[in-house]
């Protein structure tokens, strides 16, 4: 089961109204718990095979997950770039390098904005639009959820 399938499963379960789903396929065990009104926040547990087997597998490239959605309210003129996956948000390619983008940076479609680490894989998040970074919504090295806003972009 690849990351895209896990993301689709999480999205399906959260939209279905089911409180909890457990799935075991081969070497992967997944438990997804969703909130019903007034309950605790969403929790997703993923258990995988021992690392030596995982490290030998070549990860499949991720298909683009349209992470661009327009934001409501006072930010309606801006576009929100959201996380296409659960993981850890990094603003730099490595600790000794400069950040990918700052507030005020002009970006083009395809520019790398950040990295989200998921299950020891570092996934570059690319801009789906051109524009100017207005706000960075997440702190470096913070955990992010699927569909969590990361950046506000002024497309004009």
VEXLODREN-914489 format. One record per residue: residue number from 0; residue in one letter; chain; y negated, z, x negated of N, C-alpha, C in turn. Coordinates in steps of 0.05 Angstrom, whole numbers, plus 5000, padded with zeros to 4 digits. Each point is the difference from the previous one (the first is absolute). Example, Ala and Ser with C-alpha at 12.3 -4.5 7.8 and 13.67 -1.06 7.14 Angstrom:
2
+-----+--------+--------+------+------+------+------+------+------+------+------+------+
| num | residu | chaine |  n_y |  n_z |  n_x | ca_y | ca_z | ca_x |  c_y |  c_z |  c_x |
+-----+--------+--------+------+------+------+------+------+------+------+------+------+
|   0 |      A |      A | 5114 | 5156 | 4736 | 4976 | 5000 | 5018 | 4976 | 5000 | 4982 |
|   1 |      S |      A | 4979 | 4986 | 5007 | 4976 | 5001 | 4984 | 4978 | 5014 | 5015 |
+-----+--------+--------+------+------+------+------+------+------+------+------+------+
END
This chain:
156
+-----+--------+--------+------+------+------+------+------+------+------+------+------+
| num | residu | chaine |  n_y |  n_z |  n_x | ca_y | ca_z | ca_x |  c_y |  c_z |  c_x |
+-----+--------+--------+------+------+------+------+------+------+------+------+------+
|   0 |      X |      A | 5024 | 5000 | 4983 | 4976 | 5000 | 5017 | 4975 | 5000 | 4982 |
|   1 |      X |      A | 4983 | 4980 | 5004 | 4976 | 4999 | 4983 | 4976 | 5014 | 5013 |
|   2 |      X |      A | 4979 | 5002 | 4985 | 4976 | 5015 | 5009 | 4989 | 4988 | 5026 |
|   3 |      X |      A | 5000 | 4974 | 5003 | 4989 | 4986 | 5024 | 5016 | 5009 | 5024 |
|   4 |      X |      A | 5026 | 5001 | 4998 | 5017 | 5008 | 5022 | 4995 | 5029 | 5008 |
|   5 |      X |      A | 4996 | 5017 | 4980 | 4993 | 5029 | 5005 | 4974 | 5002 | 5015 |
|   6 |      X |      A | 4980 | 4985 | 4991 | 4974 | 5000 | 5013 | 5002 | 4991 | 5029 |
|   7 |      X |      A | 5015 | 4978 | 5004 | 5003 | 4990 | 5028 | 5015 | 5021 | 5017 |
|   8 |      X |      A | 5019 | 5014 | 4989 | 5015 | 5020 | 5014 | 4982 | 5023 | 5008 |
|   9 |      X |      A | 4983 | 5009 | 4981 | 4981 | 5022 | 5006 | 4981 | 4992 | 5022 |
|  10 |      X |      A | 4990 | 4975 | 4999 | 4981 | 4990 | 5020 | 5014 | 4999 | 5027 |
|  11 |      X |      A | 5025 | 4990 | 5001 | 5015 | 4998 | 5025 | 5005 | 5027 | 5012 |
|  12 |      X |      A | 5009 | 5020 | 4984 | 5006 | 5027 | 5010 | 4974 | 5013 | 5010 |
|  13 |      X |      A | 4978 | 4997 | 4986 | 4975 | 5013 | 5009 | 4990 | 4988 | 5026 |
|  14 |      X |      A | 5005 | 4975 | 5005 | 4992 | 4987 | 5025 | 5019 | 5004 | 5023 |
|  15 |      X |      A | 5025 | 5009 | 4994 | 5020 | 5002 | 5021 | 4999 | 5026 | 5016 |
|  16 |      X |      A | 4986 | 5020 | 4990 | 4998 | 5025 | 5015 | 5024 | 5019 | 4994 |
|  17 |      X |      A | 5018 | 4992 | 4982 | 5022 | 5017 | 4992 | 4991 | 5021 | 4981 |
|  18 |      X |      A | 5010 | 5024 | 5002 | 4991 | 5022 | 4983 | 5012 | 4999 | 4972 |
|  19 |      X |      A | 5026 | 4992 | 4998 | 5013 | 5000 | 4974 | 5021 | 4979 | 4999 |
|  20 |      X |      A | 5003 | 4987 | 4977 | 5021 | 4980 | 4995 | 5012 | 5005 | 4973 |
|  21 |      X |      A | 5026 | 5000 | 4998 | 5014 | 5002 | 4975 | 5016 | 4975 | 4996 |
|  22 |      X |      A | 4999 | 4989 | 4975 | 5014 | 4975 | 4994 | 5013 | 5002 | 4973 |
|  23 |      X |      A | 5025 | 4993 | 4998 | 5014 | 4999 | 4975 | 5012 | 4972 | 4996 |
|  24 |      X |      A | 4993 | 4987 | 4978 | 5011 | 4974 | 4994 | 5008 | 5001 | 4970 |
|  25 |      X |      A | 5025 | 4998 | 4995 | 5009 | 5000 | 4972 | 4991 | 5025 | 4985 |
|  26 |      X |      A | 4982 | 4995 | 4981 | 4990 | 5022 | 4982 | 4974 | 5012 | 5009 |
|  27 |      X |      A | 4988 | 4991 | 5022 | 4974 | 5009 | 5009 | 5003 | 5016 | 5026 |
|  28 |      X |      A | 4987 | 5023 | 5000 | 4998 | 5017 | 5024 | 4971 | 5003 | 5008 |
|  29 |      X |      A | 4993 | 4993 | 5024 | 4972 | 5002 | 5009 | 4999 | 5017 | 5025 |
|  30 |      X |      A | 4981 | 5019 | 5001 | 4994 | 5015 | 5024 | 4970 | 4996 | 5006 |
|  31 |      X |      A | 4994 | 4991 | 5024 | 4972 | 4996 | 5008 | 4995 | 5018 | 5024 |
|  32 |      X |      A | 4980 | 5017 | 4997 | 4991 | 5017 | 5022 | 4972 | 4992 | 5008 |
|  33 |      X |      A | 4996 | 4995 | 5025 | 4973 | 4994 | 5010 | 4990 | 5022 | 5017 |
|  34 |      X |      A | 4973 | 5000 | 5004 | 4988 | 5021 | 5016 | 4998 | 4991 | 5029 |
|  35 |      X |      A | 5005 | 5019 | 5017 | 4993 | 4996 | 5028 | 4976 | 5017 | 5004 |
|  36 |      X |      A | 4983 | 4994 | 5019 | 4974 | 5014 | 5003 | 5003 | 5030 | 4996 |
|  37 |      X |      A | 4983 | 5010 | 4982 | 4999 | 5029 | 4995 | 5020 | 5010 | 4979 |
|  38 |      X |      A | 5018 | 4983 | 4990 | 5019 | 5009 | 4980 | 4989 | 4997 | 4972 |
|  39 |      X |      A | 5017 | 5007 | 4980 | 4992 | 4998 | 4972 | 4997 | 4971 | 4991 |
|  40 |      X |      A | 4988 | 4995 | 4977 | 4996 | 4972 | 4990 | 5025 | 4986 | 4994 |
|  41 |      X |      A | 4998 | 4973 | 4997 | 5023 | 4983 | 4993 | 5011 | 5007 | 4973 |
|  42 |      X |      A | 5027 | 5001 | 4998 | 5013 | 5006 | 4975 | 5022 | 4979 | 4996 |
|  43 |      X |      A | 5001 | 4988 | 4977 | 5021 | 4980 | 4994 | 5014 | 5009 | 4975 |
|  44 |      X |      A | 5027 | 5002 | 5001 | 5016 | 5007 | 4977 | 5016 | 4976 | 4993 |
|  45 |      X |      A | 5001 | 4993 | 4974 | 5017 | 4978 | 4991 | 5016 | 5011 | 4977 |
|  46 |      X |      A | 5026 | 4998 | 5002 | 5018 | 5007 | 4978 | 5013 | 4975 | 4990 |
|  47 |      X |      A | 5002 | 4997 | 4974 | 5011 | 4976 | 4989 | 5022 | 5006 | 4979 |
|  48 |      X |      A | 5014 | 4980 | 4992 | 5021 | 5003 | 4980 | 4990 | 5011 | 4974 |
|  49 |      X |      A | 5018 | 5009 | 4982 | 4991 | 5010 | 4974 | 4983 | 4980 | 4986 |
|  50 |      X |      A | 4981 | 5010 | 4983 | 4980 | 4983 | 4987 | 5012 | 4978 | 4983 |
|  51 |      X |      A | 5022 | 5004 | 4986 | 5011 | 4979 | 4983 | 5006 | 4976 | 5016 |
|  52 |      X |      A | 5010 | 5003 | 5025 | 5005 | 4977 | 5017 | 4974 | 4987 | 5010 |
|  53 |      X |      A | 4981 | 5017 | 5006 | 4975 | 4990 | 5011 | 4985 | 4985 | 4978 |
|  54 |      X |      A | 5000 | 5011 | 4975 | 4985 | 4987 | 4979 | 5012 | 4973 | 4992 |
|  55 |      X |      A | 5026 | 4996 | 5005 | 5012 | 4974 | 4992 | 4994 | 4979 | 5021 |
|  56 |      X |      A | 4993 | 5008 | 5024 | 4994 | 4980 | 5021 | 4972 | 4988 | 4996 |
|  57 |      X |      A | 4998 | 4974 | 5004 | 4975 | 4987 | 4998 | 4986 | 5001 | 5027 |
|  58 |      X |      A | 4976 | 5011 | 5002 | 4988 | 5003 | 5026 | 4991 | 4972 | 5011 |
|  59 |      X |      A | 5004 | 4997 | 5026 | 4991 | 4975 | 5013 | 4970 | 5001 | 5002 |
|  60 |      X |      A | 4987 | 4977 | 4996 | 4970 | 5000 | 5003 | 4993 | 5006 | 5029 |
|  61 |      X |      A | 4978 | 5015 | 5003 | 4992 | 5008 | 5027 | 4985 | 4977 | 5013 |
|  62 |      X |      A | 5007 | 4996 | 5025 | 4985 | 4980 | 5016 | 4973 | 5012 | 5008 |
|  63 |      X |      A | 4980 | 4983 | 5002 | 4974 | 5011 | 5008 | 5001 | 5014 | 5027 |
|  64 |      X |      A | 4989 | 5023 | 5002 | 5000 | 5015 | 5025 | 4971 | 5002 | 5010 |
|  65 |      X |      A | 4989 | 4980 | 5011 | 4972 | 4999 | 5009 | 4986 | 5027 | 5000 |
|  66 |      X |      A | 4990 | 5010 | 4977 | 4988 | 5026 | 5000 | 4970 | 5001 | 5007 |
|  67 |      X |      A | 4990 | 4978 | 5012 | 4972 | 4999 | 5007 | 4996 | 5002 | 5030 |
|  68 |      X |      A | 4985 | 5020 | 5008 | 4994 | 5004 | 5028 | 4971 | 5008 | 5003 |
|  69 |      X |      A | 4986 | 4991 | 5020 | 4972 | 5008 | 5003 | 4998 | 5028 | 5009 |
|  70 |      X |      A | 4980 | 5015 | 4990 | 4997 | 5028 | 5007 | 4981 | 5003 | 5024 |
|  71 |      X |      A | 5003 | 5021 | 5016 | 4983 | 5005 | 5023 | 4974 | 5015 | 4993 |
|  72 |      X |      A | 4984 | 5006 | 5020 | 4976 | 5017 | 4998 | 4979 | 4990 | 4981 |
|  73 |      X |      A | 4987 | 5018 | 4985 | 4977 | 4993 | 4983 | 5008 | 4981 | 4978 |
|  74 |      X |      A | 5026 | 4999 | 4994 | 5010 | 4982 | 4978 | 5010 | 4974 | 5012 |
|  75 |      X |      A | 4992 | 4992 | 5024 | 5011 | 4977 | 5013 | 4993 | 4974 | 4985 |
|  76 |      X |      A | 4979 | 5000 | 4984 | 4994 | 4976 | 4984 | 5017 | 4998 | 4975 |
|  77 |      X |      A | 5015 | 5021 | 4994 | 5017 | 5001 | 4976 | 5029 | 4995 | 5008 |
|  78 |      X |      A | 5015 | 4992 | 4980 | 5029 | 4995 | 5003 | 5014 | 5023 | 4985 |
|  79 |      X |      A | 5020 | 5012 | 5013 | 5016 | 5021 | 4988 | 5025 | 4988 | 4987 |
|  80 |      X |      A | 5004 | 5006 | 4975 | 5025 | 4992 | 4987 | 5018 | 5024 | 5000 |
|  81 |      X |      A | 5024 | 4997 | 5012 | 5019 | 5022 | 5004 | 5024 | 4998 | 4982 |
|  82 |      X |      A | 5013 | 5022 | 4996 | 5024 | 5001 | 4984 | 5024 | 4987 | 5014 |
|  83 |      X |      A | 5013 | 4981 | 4988 | 5023 | 4987 | 5012 | 5026 | 5016 | 4998 |
|  84 |      X |      A | 4998 | 5024 | 4988 | 5025 | 5016 | 4996 | 4993 | 5029 | 4995 |
|  85 |      X |      A | 5020 | 5017 | 5001 | 4998 | 5028 | 4992 | 5003 | 5002 | 4970 |
|  86 |      X |      A | 4984 | 5017 | 4988 | 5003 | 5003 | 4971 | 4977 | 5016 | 4988 |
|  87 |      X |      A | 4996 | 4997 | 4974 | 4978 | 5013 | 4986 | 4980 | 4980 | 4992 |
|  88 |      X |      A | 4974 | 5005 | 5006 | 4978 | 4981 | 4995 | 4989 | 5004 | 4972 |
|  89 |      X |      A | 4998 | 4979 | 4985 | 4988 | 5001 | 4974 | 4977 | 4979 | 4998 |
|  90 |      X |      A | 4977 | 5008 | 4990 | 4977 | 4983 | 4997 | 5001 | 4984 | 4974 |
|  91 |      X |      A | 5017 | 5009 | 4980 | 5002 | 4988 | 4974 | 5028 | 4988 | 4995 |
|  92 |      X |      A | 5002 | 4980 | 4984 | 5026 | 4989 | 4993 | 5016 | 5019 | 4982 |
|  93 |      X |      A | 4987 | 5017 | 4985 | 5012 | 5021 | 4983 | 4979 | 5021 | 4994 |
|  94 |      X |      A | 5008 | 5024 | 4992 | 4980 | 5022 | 4996 | 4978 | 4993 | 4980 |
|  95 |      X |      A | 5006 | 4983 | 4980 | 4980 | 4994 | 4979 | 4983 | 4975 | 5006 |
|  96 |      X |      A | 5004 | 4988 | 5023 | 4985 | 4976 | 5008 | 4978 | 5007 | 5020 |
|  97 |      X |      A | 4982 | 4981 | 5004 | 4978 | 5003 | 5019 | 5010 | 4995 | 5029 |
|  98 |      X |      A | 4986 | 5010 | 5019 | 5007 | 4996 | 5028 | 4999 | 4970 | 5007 |
|  99 |      X |      A | 5016 | 4992 | 5020 | 5000 | 4972 | 5009 | 4973 | 4993 | 5012 |
| 100 |      X |      A | 4991 | 5017 | 5019 | 4974 | 4994 | 5014 | 4984 | 5026 | 5004 |
| 101 |      X |      A | 4974 | 4997 | 5001 | 4981 | 5022 | 5006 | 4985 | 4993 | 5025 |
| 102 |      X |      A | 4985 | 5019 | 5011 | 4982 | 4994 | 5022 | 4979 | 4980 | 4988 |
| 103 |      X |      A | 4995 | 4979 | 5015 | 4981 | 4979 | 4991 | 5013 | 4976 | 4986 |
| 104 |      X |      A | 5026 | 5002 | 4994 | 5014 | 4978 | 4987 | 5004 | 4977 | 5019 |
| 105 |      X |      A | 4993 | 4976 | 4991 | 5005 | 4976 | 5017 | 5029 | 4991 | 4994 |
| 106 |      X |      A | 5015 | 4996 | 5022 | 5028 | 4993 | 4998 | 5005 | 4972 | 5012 |
| 107 |      X |      A | 5021 | 4987 | 4991 | 5008 | 4975 | 5012 | 5029 | 5003 | 5010 |
| 108 |      X |      A | 5007 | 4983 | 5019 | 5027 | 5000 | 5010 | 5020 | 4998 | 4977 |
| 109 |      X |      A | 5019 | 5019 | 5000 | 5021 | 5000 | 4979 | 4994 | 5019 | 4977 |
| 110 |      X |      A | 4976 | 5011 | 4999 | 4994 | 5020 | 4979 | 5016 | 5026 | 5005 |
| 111 |      X |      A | 5009 | 5012 | 4978 | 5015 | 5025 | 5002 | 4980 | 5023 | 5005 |
| 112 |      X |      A | 5004 | 5016 | 5021 | 4982 | 5021 | 5006 | 5010 | 5027 | 4991 |
| 113 |      X |      A | 5026 | 5004 | 5000 | 5013 | 5025 | 4993 | 5030 | 4996 | 4997 |
| 114 |      X |      A | 5014 | 5022 | 4994 | 5029 | 4999 | 4998 | 5010 | 5023 | 5018 |
| 115 |      X |      A | 5022 | 4994 | 5015 | 5013 | 5021 | 5016 | 5029 | 5001 | 4989 |
| 116 |      X |      A | 5006 | 5024 | 4990 | 5027 | 5005 | 4990 | 5018 | 5009 | 5023 |
| 117 |      X |      A | 5022 | 4986 | 5003 | 5020 | 5008 | 5021 | 5027 | 4998 | 4987 |
| 118 |      X |      A | 5015 | 5022 | 5000 | 5027 | 5001 | 4989 | 5002 | 4988 | 4972 |
| 119 |      X |      A | 4982 | 5009 | 4983 | 4998 | 4993 | 4971 | 4993 | 4970 | 4996 |
| 120 |      X |      A | 4991 | 4987 | 5021 | 4990 | 4972 | 4997 | 4970 | 5000 | 5004 |
| 121 |      X |      A | 4986 | 4988 | 4981 | 4971 | 4999 | 5002 | 4992 | 4973 | 5012 |
| 122 |      X |      A | 4988 | 5001 | 5025 | 4993 | 4977 | 5015 | 4970 | 4995 | 4999 |
| 123 |      X |      A | 4992 | 4977 | 4990 | 4971 | 4994 | 4999 | 4991 | 4992 | 5029 |
| 124 |      X |      A | 4979 | 5012 | 5009 | 4988 | 4993 | 5026 | 4977 | 4981 | 4995 |
| 125 |      X |      A | 5003 | 4976 | 5011 | 4980 | 4979 | 4996 | 4981 | 4997 | 5024 |
| 126 |      X |      A | 4976 | 4991 | 4994 | 4980 | 4995 | 5022 | 5009 | 4976 | 5016 |
| 127 |      X |      A | 4998 | 5004 | 5026 | 5007 | 4978 | 5019 | 4974 | 4984 | 5007 |
| 128 |      X |      A | 4977 | 5011 | 4992 | 4974 | 4988 | 5006 | 4982 | 5002 | 4976 |
| 129 |      X |      A | 4979 | 4985 | 5000 | 4979 | 5002 | 4980 | 4977 | 5017 | 5011 |
| 130 |      X |      A | 4986 | 5014 | 4983 | 4978 | 5017 | 5009 | 4992 | 5020 | 4979 |
| 131 |      X |      A | 4988 | 5022 | 5009 | 4990 | 5020 | 4982 | 5011 | 5027 | 5008 |
| 132 |      X |      A | 5011 | 5016 | 4981 | 5011 | 5027 | 5006 | 4977 | 5018 | 5009 |
| 133 |      X |      A | 5002 | 5011 | 5024 | 4979 | 5018 | 5010 | 5008 | 5029 | 4996 |
| 134 |      X |      A | 5026 | 5006 | 5003 | 5009 | 5027 | 4998 | 5029 | 5001 | 4992 |
| 135 |      X |      A | 5007 | 5019 | 4982 | 5028 | 5005 | 4993 | 5007 | 5025 | 5016 |
| 136 |      X |      A | 5020 | 4998 | 5018 | 5007 | 5021 | 5019 | 5021 | 5019 | 4991 |
| 137 |      X |      A | 5013 | 4995 | 4977 | 5022 | 5017 | 4990 | 4995 | 5008 | 4971 |
| 138 |      X |      A | 5006 | 5025 | 4993 | 4997 | 5009 | 4973 | 5023 | 4990 | 4983 |
| 139 |      X |      A | 4995 | 4996 | 4974 | 5020 | 4990 | 4981 | 5023 | 5020 | 5000 |
| 140 |      X |      A | 5024 | 4990 | 4998 | 5026 | 5015 | 4998 | 5005 | 5016 | 5025 |
| 141 |      X |      A | 4990 | 4991 | 5023 | 5005 | 5014 | 5025 | 5023 | 4986 | 5015 |
| 142 |      X |      A | 5015 | 5015 | 5016 | 5021 | 4987 | 5017 | 4986 | 4985 | 5022 |
| 143 |      X |      A | 5011 | 4977 | 5007 | 4990 | 4984 | 5023 | 5022 | 4994 | 5019 |
| 144 |      X |      A | 4993 | 4997 | 5025 | 5019 | 4993 | 5021 | 4999 | 4970 | 5006 |
| 145 |      X |      A | 5020 | 4990 | 5013 | 4999 | 4972 | 5009 | 4976 | 4996 | 5018 |
| 146 |      X |      A | 4985 | 4979 | 4996 | 4977 | 4993 | 5017 | 4976 | 5018 | 4997 |
| 147 |      X |      A | 5000 | 5017 | 4979 | 4977 | 5018 | 4995 | 4977 | 4983 | 4988 |
| 148 |      X |      A | 4975 | 5004 | 5010 | 4978 | 4985 | 4988 | 4995 | 5008 | 4971 |
| 149 |      X |      A | 4996 | 4980 | 4983 | 4996 | 5004 | 4971 | 4971 | 4993 | 4992 |
| 150 |      X |      A | 4990 | 4977 | 5010 | 4974 | 4991 | 4992 | 4985 | 4989 | 5024 |
| 151 |      X |      A | 4973 | 5001 | 4999 | 4983 | 4986 | 5019 | 4987 | 4977 | 4984 |
| 152 |      X |      A | 5001 | 4976 | 5012 | 4989 | 4976 | 4986 | 4980 | 4987 | 5018 |
| 153 |      X |      A | 4977 | 4993 | 4989 | 4980 | 4984 | 5014 | 5006 | 4970 | 4995 |
| 154 |      X |      A | 5009 | 4986 | 5020 | 5008 | 4972 | 4995 | 4977 | 4980 | 4998 |
| 155 |      X |      A | 4975 | 5009 | 5006 | 4977 | 4982 | 5000 | 4991 | 4992 | 4972 |
+-----+--------+--------+------+------+------+------+------+------+------+------+------+
END
